[in-house]
Amino acid sequence: MRFETSRRKVMLGLASVPAVAGAARGRAAARYVAASPNGKIEVELHLHPLAWSVRLGGRTIIEPSPLALELVDHEALGPQALVTGTRSRRIEGSWSPPFGIRSTCSEACGEVELLLRDRTGNIRFAVIARAYDAGVALRFHLLAAPGQSLVVAGEAMQFRLPAEAIIHASRDEGEYQVARQTGVSPIPDPPLTASSDPQGPADIPLTAQLADGTTLLITESDRLHYPRMMLESTARGLVTRLMRYPGRATGWSGPGDTPAEHHFSIEAGAFTPWRVVVVSPDAVGLLERQDLVPTLATPSRLSEVSWIKPGRAVRIRGYTTQIGLDTIDFAAARKLDYVEWDAHWYGDGTDPSDATYAIPAIDIHKVIAHARSKGLGMILYVDRVPAMRQLDAILKTYRSWGVVGIKFGFMWEGRQSDVDFISGLVAACGAQGLMVSLHDNLRPAGLERTYPNYIALEGVRGNEHFPTATHNVTLPFTRAIAGPIDYTICYANPRNQTTNAHQLAMAAVYYNPLTFLYWYDGPEKYAGRAWPELAFFDECPTSWEQTVALSGAIGEHVAVARYARGRWFLGAMTNEKERKLSLSLGFLTKGRWRARRFADGPPGERPFATPVVLTQDIVGPESRLELSLAPSGGQAIIFEPM
């Protein structure tokens, strides 16, 4: 089990700057620039009005774009701000997460900070910009204000991309829209209610691809006490919009019953979340830059994390003691790590339900003891209402039962109060030694670094919707880059629109420290057959020491290799088109490796009926790997040293 360790070195430079730039005295205006360690990425802050821009290899990829915090009963912070000083520094070093896409993450970056005040002189604030080799980040820092707090009405940070940029965006669990930056308005699923932010803005993350293939992913990090960001089209590009309603607040109150938060407060000393742009020369390179979001987050607030163990899980879908025992036996036979008792083991999830008692048909103590005897951890599902009403009792009870984690369902995220609830919930579970998985309309923002017990979240149109292959090969370049993605993988299900090898490959393609498998299945489905292809699920880890992106294009295909415990695991998936790929195996170390392939067999009448064919090859780092993927197909491979 890895602990977070950090090795950081900071070199500072300080300067006092007059309110009027040097150009007024006949000199060139000062430039406020932070450069990435490799020198390829620069982020620059501009004045009059306050703005920012980004260059990659000397070429502008984000044009000067305004920055502003909109206040209640005060002028916006940013447009006419006066500079009182600057700071610059280079940060070096790395940190080691307890789980992730690699064992060590770089913290190296260049940083520039503008110290500013509004024209009245009553508010002092700063804008901080960082440039990493993997992208850029920007945030506000409130230094001083009347009464030591500000009431914020909104945020207007713009992203003015080149005109040819193609945007891939979604809303809630809707399909991805492909549009220009001035025409983004994805359709949500389910439809919006009166208790929703209006139609138009897109959820984060949002992915933009430029004409030369350069790919940008816009998202956020370190959101602990601040509304969630959305992105909205304007005539000049994209602009941030802060959520005033909770995302998908349905089923627990009538339409219109969930109050909007039209403004919120931040205290002196507070930082806004990082606005993050992950930058890659091509789409597939994003997969190797996924750790930028947690790197920007607040370091771990948990003093000890050895009890947090990534792994694979299956849910118990019935509600009797025997079904629980049978599912545990199945999980043990399939070498899984966790079983999760899904709703409604304690009731129907409504207000009268008490989540500290199992229904009469379930002997919860017997089932948990059986799981422990098989080396499996028990995770229990809890709906939002009991979590709000009786959290302390739930945590105390589950700890006494020997439960290792909680999956909370129908969680809201959006307003500052919703974000505060989730941050407090995860922190409270961490204090009790309980892992957390959150489901429904949530989006990652690096909280898995701050509270490593926050091991998984949904916020995706996953396999419970049986999406298309095109959707599945869009996710690796969009939602999956922002953080863990609980896709809830199925297998050999007649409703799947993909081949079985495509489903196997997801375990390596989608990074999620707590990966759920066999989502709609019970043990009886797999009885009486050997199912040799399930060896890939049996053996595929969920946390990685290395990640290597091999090939990919948004909505077309993806191939990625990940390393853990002395072996490499490769996943490749395609859209509805048959595809052949030729991949370098240069990521392998010297020597010979046995490649165990799980590939598409002869096409079935429908994709899900396509069998998986198992073969073995002997390969080395000098080899090329030739893949043949069926329509809506895929391939999964395990490389073992010989």
ZAMARGU-4260 file (C-alpha; in steps of 0.2 Angstrom, whole numbers, plus 5000, padded with zeros to 4 digits):
<rodrens>
0) 5000/5000/5000 | 5007/5017/4995 | 5007/5032/5006 | 5007/5049/5000 | 5024/5056/5001
5) 5030/5073/4994 | 5047/5080/4990 | 5045/5098/4985 | 5058/5112/4983 | 5053/5130/4980
10) 5063/5144/4973 | 5055/5161/4975 | 5056/5178/4966 | 5048/5193/4973 | 5045/5210/4966
15) 5035/5226/4970 | 5026/5233/4955 | 5018/5250/4952 | 5000/5251/4948 | 5004/5258/4931
20) 5015/5247/4920 | 5032/5253/4913 | 5025/5256/4896 | 5018/5273/4903 | 5037/5278/4905
25) 5042/5273/4888 | 5047/5256/4892 | 5039/5239/4886 | 5025/5234/4897 | 5029/5220/4910
30) 5025/5203/4906 | 5019/5191/4919 | 5023/5173/4913 | 5025/5156/4920 | 5033/5143/4910
35) 5032/5124/4911 | 5048/5115/4916 | 5051/5108/4899 | 5048/5126/4892 | 5034/5121/4880
40) 5019/5128/4889 | 5018/5146/4895 | 5003/5154/4904 | 5003/5173/4904 | 4993/5186/4915
45) 4987/5202/4907 | 4981/5219/4913 | 4967/5231/4909 | 4957/5221/4909 | 4963/5207/4919
50) 4965/5192/4907 | 4976/5176/4904 | 4982/5167/4889 | 4992/5151/4885 | 5005/5146/4872
55) 5011/5129/4867 | 5028/5129/4858 | 5026/5148/4855 | 5009/5146/4847 | 4994/5153/4856
60) 4981/5140/4860 | 4971/5151/4872 | 4969/5169/4867 | 4969/5183/4880 | 4953/5179/4890
65) 4945/5190/4904 | 4945/5185/4922 | 4932/5191/4934 | 4924/5186/4951 | 4906/5194/4951
70) 4902/5201/4968 | 4885/5206/4976 | 4884/5225/4979 | 4902/5228/4972 | 4911/5230/4956
75) 4918/5214/4949 | 4935/5209/4955 | 4947/5208/4940 | 4943/5219/4925 | 4950/5235/4932
80) 4961/5228/4946 | 4977/5238/4951 | 4994/5228/4953 | 5003/5230/4969 | 5016/5217/4967
85) 5021/5201/4959 | 5028/5184/4965 | 5036/5171/4954 | 5043/5154/4959 | 5048/5137/4952
90) 5041/5122/4961 | 5051/5105/4960 | 5048/5088/4967 | 5035/5075/4967 | 5022/5066/4977
95) 5017/5047/4979 | 4998/5044/4979 | 4991/5029/4988 | 4983/5024/4972 | 4983/5032/4954
100) 4988/5030/4936 | 5007/5030/4941 | 5017/5028/4957 | 5025/5045/4957 | 5017/5061/4951
105) 5027/5076/4947 | 5024/5093/4955 | 5036/5103/4945 | 5029/5119/4938 | 5032/5137/4935
110) 5021/5149/4945 | 5017/5168/4943 | 5006/5177/4956 | 4999/5195/4953 | 4995/5204/4969
115) 4980/5215/4966 | 4967/5227/4974 | 4951/5234/4968 | 4950/5253/4963 | 4942/5257/4980
120) 4957/5249/4989 | 4945/5239/5001 | 4948/5222/4993 | 4965/5214/4991 | 4967/5198/4981
125) 4979/5188/4970 | 4978/5178/4954 | 4990/5163/4953 | 4994/5155/4937 | 5005/5139/4935
130) 5012/5130/4920 | 5016/5111/4921 | 5022/5100/4907 | 5005/5093/4907 | 4995/5109/4907
135) 4991/5125/4916 | 4980/5130/4931 | 4973/5147/4937 | 4965/5152/4953 | 4960/5168/4964
140) 4966/5170/4982 | 4956/5182/4993 | 4969/5191/5004 | 4958/5205/5013 | 4940/5212/5012
145) 4929/5222/5022 | 4922/5211/5036 | 4934/5198/5031 | 4923/5190/5018 | 4915/5193/5001
150) 4898/5188/4995 | 4900/5181/4977 | 4887/5181/4964 | 4897/5171/4951 | 4912/5169/4941
155) 4917/5174/4923 | 4933/5166/4918 | 4934/5164/4899 | 4942/5152/4888 | 4944/5159/4871
160) 4951/5145/4860 | 4956/5146/4842 | 4940/5147/4830 | 4943/5129/4823 | 4942/5121/4840
165) 4930/5106/4840 | 4922/5103/4857 | 4916/5087/4865 | 4904/5091/4879 | 4890/5083/4889
170) 4877/5087/4903 | 4872/5076/4917 | 4872/5058/4910 | 4867/5063/4892 | 4876/5059/4876
175) 4891/5069/4870 | 4888/5084/4859 | 4901/5089/4846 | 4901/5107/4842 | 4911/5123/4840
180) 4915/5133/4856 | 4901/5146/4852 | 4888/5133/4850 | 4890/5121/4865 | 4873/5116/4873
185) 4872/5097/4877 | 4856/5089/4880 | 4855/5082/4898 | 4848/5065/4903 | 4836/5065/4912
190) 4827/5081/4906 | 4830/5096/4917 | 4817/5101/4931 | 4813/5118/4939 | 4826/5113/4952
195) 4840/5113/4939 | 4852/5125/4932 | 4845/5131/4915 | 4848/5122/4898 | 4864/5128/4889
200) 4880/5125/4900 | 4890/5109/4899 | 4896/5099/4914 | 4915/5098/4917 | 4926/5091/4910
205) 4925/5098/4893 | 4937/5092/4879 | 4943/5103/4864 | 4953/5098/4849 | 4962/5110/4838
210) 4965/5108/4819 | 4983/5101/4822 | 4977/5088/4834 | 4982/5098/4850 | 4969/5093/4863
215) 4964/5102/4879 | 4953/5096/4893 | 4945/5110/4904 | 4941/5105/4922 | 4944/5110/4940
220) 4953/5104/4955 | 4953/5108/4974 | 4935/5111/4975 | 4931/5110/4994 | 4920/5125/4998
225) 4914/5132/4982 | 4900/5129/4969 | 4904/5117/4955 | 4909/5124/4939 | 4900/5123/4922
230) 4905/5130/4905 | 4894/5140/4894 | 4896/5146/4876 | 4898/5165/4872 | 4901/5174/4856
235) 4919/5174/4859 | 4921/5156/4867 | 4918/5148/4884 | 4915/5155/4901 | 4913/5148/4918
240) 4896/5147/4926 | 4894/5142/4944 | 4880/5130/4948 | 4865/5138/4958 | 4855/5122/4960
245) 4861/5104/4964 | 4864/5093/4949 | 4849/5081/4946 | 4840/5085/4962 | 4825/5074/4958
250) 4816/5060/4967 | 4818/5068/4984 | 4808/5084/4982 | 4796/5091/4970 | 4801/5101/4955
255) 4805/5119/4961 | 4807/5113/4979 | 4826/5114/4980 | 4831/5132/4983 | 4844/5140/4972
260) 4859/5148/4979 | 4861/5164/4969 | 4876/5169/4979 | 4888/5163/4992 | 4902/5169/5004
265) 4920/5166/5004 | 4932/5171/5019 | 4948/5181/5018 | 4962/5169/5015 | 4951/5158/5004
270) 4957/5151/4987 | 4945/5147/4973 | 4946/5130/4965 | 4960/5129/4951 | 4953/5131/4934
275) 4963/5117/4925 | 4968/5115/4906 | 4976/5098/4903 | 4986/5100/4887 | 4992/5087/4875
280) 4999/5087/4857 | 4986/5073/4853 | 4971/5066/4861 | 4978/5050/4867 | 4992/5059/4877
285) 4978/5065/4889 | 4978/5048/4896 | 4996/5050/4903 | 4992/5067/4910 | 4977/5062/4921
290) 4986/5065/4937 | 4987/5084/4935 | 4970/5086/4943 | 4974/5077/4960 | 4992/5085/4959
295) 4984/5102/4961 | 4973/5097/4975 | 4976/5100/4994 | 4987/5086/5000 | 4980/5072/5011
300) 4971/5077/5027 | 4971/5059/5033 | 4986/5054/5044 | 4986/5036/5040 | 4979/5027/5024
305) 4986/5010/5025 | 4968/5003/5027 | 4963/5011/5010 | 4964/4997/4998 | 4960/4998/4979
310) 4951/4983/4971 | 4937/4975/4962 | 4920/4973/4968 | 4903/4965/4964 | 4886/4970/4970
315) 4874/4959/4979 | 4858/4961/4970 | 4845/4951/4980 | 4839/4953/4998 | 4841/4937/5007
320) 4855/4930/5018 | 4858/4916/5006 | 4859/4928/4991 | 4873/4937/5001 | 4882/4921/5005
325) 4881/4915/4987 | 4888/4931/4980 | 4902/4931/4992 | 4907/4914/4986 | 4906/4919/4968
330) 4917/4935/4972 | 4930/4924/4981 | 4930/4912/4966 | 4933/4926/4954 | 4947/4933/4965
335) 4938/4950/4969 | 4941/4961/4984 | 4924/4968/4989 | 4906/4964/4989 | 4893/4978/4990
340) 4875/4976/4996 | 4865/4987/4985 | 4849/4996/4989 | 4838/4992/4998 | 4846/4980/5010
345) 4839/4991/5025 | 4823/4997/5017 | 4817/5007/5002 | 4828/5022/5005 | 4814/5035/5009
350) 4814/5045/5025 | 4807/5032/5037 | 4821/5020/5032 | 4834/5016/5045 | 4850/5012/5038
355) 4857/5005/5054 | 4846/4989/5053 | 4845/4976/5039 | 4828/4970/5033 | 4822/4954/5042
360) 4827/4943/5028 | 4845/4947/5030 | 4857/4942/5044 | 4869/4955/5041 | 4882/4949/5054
365) 4882/4932/5046 | 4885/4939/5029 | 4899/4951/5034 | 4907/4937/5044 | 4907/4926/5029
370) 4915/4939/5018 | 4929/4942/5030 | 4932/4923/5031 | 4935/4924/5012 | 4946/4939/5013
375) 4933/4950/5006 | 4928/4968/5012 | 4910/4972/5014 | 4903/4989/5007 | 4885/4994/5011
380) 4874/5006/5000 | 4865/5021/5008 | 4854/5033/5000 | 4856/5052/5002 | 4841/5054/5014
385) 4847/5042/5028 | 4865/5049/5025 | 4858/5067/5029 | 4847/5061/5044 | 4858/5049/5053
390) 4876/5049/5047 | 4884/5048/5064 | 4874/5033/5069 | 4878/5025/5052 | 4896/5027/5054
395) 4897/5021/5072 | 4886/5006/5067 | 4895/5001/5052 | 4912/5002/5060 | 4906/4990/5074
400) 4900/4978/5061 | 4917/4977/5052 | 4911/4986/5036 | 4925/4993/5026 | 4916/5006/5015
405) 4900/5015/5010 | 4893/5018/4993 | 4881/5033/4994 | 4868/5035/4981 | 4858/5049/4974
410) 4870/5062/4980 | 4869/5080/4975 | 4883/5091/4970 | 4882/5109/4963 | 4879/5123/4976
415) 4892/5128/4989 | 4881/5119/5002 | 4880/5103/4992 | 4899/5103/4990 | 4901/5107/5009
420) 4890/5092/5013 | 4900/5080/5002 | 4917/5086/5009 | 4911/5084/5026 | 4903/5067/5022
425) 4920/5060/5015 | 4930/5068/5029 | 4918/5060/5042 | 4920/5043/5034 | 4939/5045/5033
430) 4939/5049/5052 | 4930/5032/5055 | 4941/5022/5043 | 4928/5020/5030 | 4931/5021/5011
435) 4918/5031/5001 | 4910/5028/4983 | 4898/5042/4978 | 4885/5039/4964 | 4874/5051/4954
440) 4878/5068/4946 | 4895/5072/4953 | 4912/5077/4945 | 4929/5074/4951 | 4940/5089/4957
445) 4955/5080/4965 | 4946/5076/4982 | 4954/5059/4981 | 4971/5067/4985 | 4964/5077/5000
450) 4954/5062/5007 | 4961/5046/4999 | 4946/5036/5006 | 4936/5045/4992 | 4940/5030/4981
455) 4927/5031/4967 | 4913/5041/4960 | 4901/5040/4946 | 4896/5056/4936 | 4896/5046/4920
460) 4884/5038/4907 | 4890/5021/4912 | 4885/5003/4908 | 4868/5004/4917 | 4863/5013/4902
465) 4871/5001/4889 | 4879/5015/4879 | 4886/5014/4862 | 4904/5009/4857 | 4907/5027/4851
470) 4902/5034/4868 | 4913/5021/4877 | 4928/5027/4866 | 4924/5045/4869 | 4925/5043/4888
475) 4944/5040/4889 | 4947/5057/4882 | 4934/5067/4892 | 4926/5062/4908 | 4939/5049/4913
480) 4954/5062/4912 | 4946/5072/4927 | 4947/5058/4939 | 4941/5040/4944 | 4926/5034/4934
485) 4914/5021/4941 | 4907/5014/4924 | 4900/4999/4932 | 4906/4986/4919 | 4894/4972/4913
490) 4899/4956/4904 | 4890/4945/4891 | 4874/4955/4893 | 4861/4954/4879 | 4858/4973/4881
495) 4877/4977/4878 | 4880/4986/4862 | 4898/4980/4862 | 4907/4964/4861 | 4913/4954/4876
500) 4931/4958/4873 | 4927/4977/4872 | 4919/4975/4890 | 4935/4966/4896 | 4946/4979/4889
505) 4937/4993/4900 | 4945/4986/4916 | 4962/4992/4909 | 4956/5007/4899 | 4945/5016/4913
510) 4955/5020/4928 | 4944/5018/4944 | 4952/5012/4960 | 4936/5003/4965 | 4931/4995/4949
515) 4913/4987/4949 | 4911/4971/4938 | 4897/4960/4933 | 4885/4975/4936 | 4868/4966/4931
520) 4874/4948/4935 | 4871/4936/4949 | 4882/4920/4953 | 4869/4909/4944 | 4874/4916/4927
525) 4891/4909/4928 | 4887/4893/4936 | 4891/4877/4926 | 4904/4884/4913 | 4922/4888/4915
530) 4922/4906/4907 | 4941/4906/4904 | 4940/4924/4897 | 4935/4930/4914 | 4953/4928/4919
535) 4957/4946/4913 | 4944/4952/4926 | 4951/4941/4939 | 4969/4947/4937 | 4967/4965/4931
540) 4972/4978/4945 | 4964/4994/4948 | 4979/5005/4953 | 4994/5007/4943 | 5013/5010/4944
545) 5014/5016/4926 | 5003/5021/4912 | 5007/5022/4893 | 4995/5029/4880 | 4997/5019/4864
550) 4984/5025/4851 | 4968/5034/4851 | 4956/5046/4843 | 4940/5054/4852 | 4925/5043/4848
555) 4935/5032/4837 | 4947/5020/4847 | 4958/5019/4862 | 4973/5008/4867 | 4982/5010/4883
560) 4995/4999/4893 | 4996/5000/4912 | 5009/4992/4924 | 5007/4984/4941 | 5014/4970/4951
565) 5027/4965/4938 | 5014/4964/4923 | 5007/4975/4910 | 4989/4975/4906 | 4983/4982/4889
570) 4966/4987/4884 | 4960/4992/4866 | 4943/4997/4861 | 4935/5003/4845 | 4919/5011/4840
575) 4906/5003/4828 | 4919/5002/4814 | 4931/4987/4812 | 4949/4992/4816 | 4966/4986/4814
580) 4980/4993/4825 | 4999/4991/4824 | 5006/4995/4841 | 5024/4997/4847 | 5028/4986/4863
585) 5043/4998/4867 | 5035/5000/4885 | 5041/4982/4889 | 5058/4980/4898 | 5071/4969/4890
590) 5068/4950/4889 | 5054/4940/4883 | 5036/4942/4888 | 5021/4930/4887 | 5006/4939/4879
595) 4989/4932/4884 | 4976/4939/4872 | 4958/4940/4875 | 4952/4945/4857 | 4936/4946/4847
600) 4931/4930/4839 | 4920/4926/4824 | 4907/4940/4823 | 4890/4936/4832 | 4873/4940/4826
605) 4874/4955/4837 | 4890/4962/4845 | 4887/4955/4863 | 4886/4938/4855 | 4904/4939/4848
610) 4914/4926/4858 | 4931/4929/4866 | 4946/4919/4859 | 4961/4916/4870 | 4978/4915/4862
615) 4996/4917/4868 | 5011/4925/4859 | 5029/4927/4864 | 5035/4945/4862 | 5048/4958/4867
620) 5051/4977/4867 | 5056/4976/4849 | 5040/4968/4843 | 5025/4976/4836 | 5008/4971/4841
625) 4995/4968/4828 | 4977/4970/4834 | 4961/4966/4824 | 4946/4973/4832 | 4928/4969/4827
630) 4915/4982/4825 | 4911/4989/4843 | 4925/4977/4848 | 4941/4977/4858 | 4955/4967/4865
635) 4963/4964/4882 | 4981/4957/4884 | 4991/4952/4899 | 5010/4953/4897 | 5020/4942/4909
640) 5039/4941/4910 | 5046/4924/4906
</rodrens>
